[in-house]
Amino acid sequence: MQSSKTCIQSTKTDRLYPCYDVIVIGAGIAGLICAAFLAKNWKKVLLVEQHSIPGGYCTSFKRKGFSFDAAVHHIGGCGKWSIVGRCFKTLGIEMDFYHLDPMDNLIFPKFSIEIPADLDNYIARLQERYPIERNEIKDFFNDFIKLYRATFNNEKSQILIDKYKNLTYSEMLNAFFKNDELKTVLSGQWGYIGLPPTQASAIGMCQMMVNYLKDGAFFPAGGTQEFANAISKKFIDFGGHVMLTSKARKILSNNNTVKGVKLEEGKEIAADVVVSNIDVRQTFFELLDGRIDSSFLRKIEEMKESCSFFLLYLGVGAGLDLSKLKRGFYHTSNDSSYTTDEWMYVSVPTKICPSLAPSNKQIISVVVYLKEGTYKTVNDWKSFKENMTLNTINRLESYIPNIKKHIEVKEAATPKTLERYTLNTNGAAYGWDVSVNQIWDNRLPHKTPIDNLYLAGHWTRPGPGICAVVSSGWNVANLIMKIGGN
């Protein structure tokens, strides 16, 4: 896949150092953020990425003048006081964002709800629609926001953490509400963490949703590749080095302490610290050959990766009216348990940023939820992709009549595609499942049993989503700088 606008290039071989303070494996967003903060603080940092572009899932590609976002379709927490906003300000990154209002739409078979970009307006709208539970709605959001804040400062809020850390999101909702439709609405964005509310952690759902509900959703000007490129460019401005299309083959260690990285072509580069922003199973069972504390390896073996998705990218010609196609989740069930739900998320990014397509043409992006175990049951990925493409376009046609006559570009990605570009096990979209036993203290820590080897990204804390991995990368950089005496 090819980048959209700004081109990030590898550092020339003759400029590479024989030894670095830190090598970061994987140029996903957490790896980029971690590397940028370290380079800003005068560390010699090398970023190694097996793909030809940085960003991980936050990338874009072009087809016949259409610029498609690969997997991330909007970002939370970009306001100046929120995580991404504060991070960009601290790093000195300037970037234009479109603030999306409404934040989302939830389309169910029997009703639909528009979620405004302002949380107070959303609460008022819910209270008007469900007046009997007016006070409970207020109490729920009070706890929801306090719980979100507690996850960043748990020393002062351990009571609230303890109250919810062992609850599913459904259990949390049931503690406040009786109305099933209200619980369905408040669960309607569960696709952002990939687990239905009966399985999803209350804390995990809170971490994901509050970023969107309180601060809104944002779309980077020029597409999501420009978000990743902006961080990459700042990292390079700070003196950081990048090796794209370069896969790490081994993490070198001696006496339980990392010594550097060996690349696929055989080149060994020394480093005092290594940060892994890639699949954890690959990190410990391939790059380290499993040479590590057996109890830690057993924990990894017992953990379960998240769901994956089918993604459809359509470039459509002039004349197709998409004005009534709402951006949001299209659910097939009204049931708050969502046990039979086969949702799809539809967006039209050219409504926000027309320059992503040729003049008067538009893009439709669709994410389709795939149930647990899909990856292991598919024998013929080509047929699977063809069938999913046809079925998804047929579903779209019920909302956009005659869409098939206007399609000029048609691309699709399966879990196998996601695995190929990110090396995530089974094309996992969110690292580990965000279940009760895999969130908060149960998720892998940043520090590992190998001295000076750290984990960043959605396989570690706090969890999945751009805000979370920005926080993860920032936290790991601070840990490294603290140990280094800076």
Secondary structure by P-SEA (a helix, b strand, c coil): cccccbbbbccccccccccccbbbccccaaaaaaaaaaaaaccbbbbbbcccccccccbbbbccccccccccccccccccccaaaaaaaaacccbbbbbbcccbbbbcccbbbbbcccaaaaaaaaaaacccaaaaaaaaaaaaaaaaaaaacccccaaaaaacccccaaaaaaaccccaaaaaaaaccccccccccccccaaaaaacccccccbbbbbccccaaaaaaaaaaaaaaabbbbbccccccccccccccccbbbcccbbbbbbcbbbbcccccccccccccccccaaaaaaaaabbbbbbbbbbbbbbcccccccccccccccccccccccccbbbbbbccccccccccccccbbbbbbbbbccccccccccaaaaaaaaaaaaaaaaaaacccccccccccccccaaaaaaacccccccccccccccccccccccccccccccbbbbcccccccccaaaaaaaaaaaaaaaaaaacc
